[in-house]
């Protein structure tokens, strides 16, 4: 197994923080542009709000990463649930195959169950103790 040296670990950590900063800046710009778009067209629709929630969740994930130097597994799952919800809302209902809606709804249910499982794995009732490296 390849063992990383301390300078290499520091370099990779700094590279991760640089990329996290780039993601934060790009997401913030996209958030402001979406707000400007809604102001220009003088309309706010549910898909626009869900897109803003996706941006907020990405910003929250980057903020959490900066604070703890780890990414909680639930953030990407919440982002995926919001994105699937937005997809369902944006689809044309008259030309939509009903099975696609069932698959997308099933994916949301599957992701929600995964979040519940991830939350319960740290439960004192289950008696499972995880190290930080096992996240």
ABEGO torsion letter per residue (X at the ends): XBBBBAAAAAAAAAAAAAAAAAAAAAAAAAAAAAAAAAAAAGBBBAAAAAAAAAAAAAAAAAAAAAAAGBBBAAAAAAAAAAAAAAAAAABBAAABBAAAAAAAAAAAAAAAAAAAAAAAAABAAAGBBBBAAAX
